[in-house]
Amino acid sequence: MNLRFSFAAGLGVVALTCGLALSQQPAPSTARPKLYNTTKQKLLEGKQVFSFTQSKFDIAQYCEYAKHYDYAWFEMQHSTLEFRDVEAMIAACPKAGATPMIRLPDAQEFHIQHATDIGALGVIVPTVDDVSRALEAAKWSHYPPMGRRSAGSGQAAQLWNLAGPYRESFNDNMLVVVMIESPTGVANAYEIARVPGIDVVITGNNDMSSFSGYKQGTPEYEQLITKMHDDVLKAGKIWGQANATYAKGHPLSKDAKFFQNGPSNDGWMPPARPGRGGRGANPNAPPPGETP
């Protein structure tokens, strides 16, 4: 028996059982408290969210940028950042504003456990081509009974003990994002998106173009994006694109909610980088690796 698919079936049973149990309970007298993962809360309210990308160890820079954006995209797939670097930056200003999220190189238990133990409230898993990788991402990102995250002794509980005990509130506040970046992933988009515990599915625009051979904006490329969009929404999940230039002006922009980079919440613009124009010149400019 395939354990991954058994895990998916188990999650489905848990979700169904919980849903039936909740449906039989009287309506609560008060509204559900807002999440301390403010990015997830905004997504649930139907809002678009944007990040800044942190690719180097710089506590002062991180704490300044975090005041102005929905979430921080700590880049650990295409940078030399280490967990101890990210741990120190999150600890320096955990309540600055931006939700700390990490793009990991894969969906291994080792990486997701480290990310969550140091205080990340979300992970972004790249190059998800099939259900097995999505199942791994969901499994290690949640405590039982929803997943298989084990209890650790990192700084997370001290940082996020805000709505009762951290262990009991974490699953609700965890945000799991997977990236589909190839035609194979597009073919499996519905099955990937419907995995319990996956919250958001986004297009990795540059790699989608690279892996498919279709330039962004061509009919062939747009057909891939449209299929992915349709399948993710059909699965009842949130959809987005890595490139924030798709946040408006695109036929599917109204349904796209989660983006890498993009405008700040308050109009603040990062200082220009010497000799390169900087993000200040174009706040929607994607980082290297996600350019059109």
Secondary structure, 3 states (H helix, E strand, C coil): CCHHHHHHHHHHHHHHHHHHHHHCCCCCCCCCCCCCCHHHHHHHCCCCECEEEECCCCHHHHHHHCCCCCEEEEECCCCCCCHHHHHHHHHHCCCCCCEEEEECCCCCHHHHHHHHHCCCCEEEECCCCCHHHHHHHHHHCCCCCCCCCCCCCCCHHHHCCCCCCHHHHHHHHCEEEEEECCHHHHHCHHHHHCCCCCCEEEECHHHHHHHHCCCCCCHHHHHHHHHHHHHHHHCCCEEEEEEHHHHCCCCCHHHEEEEECCCCCCCCCCCCCCCCCHHHHCCCCCCCCCCC
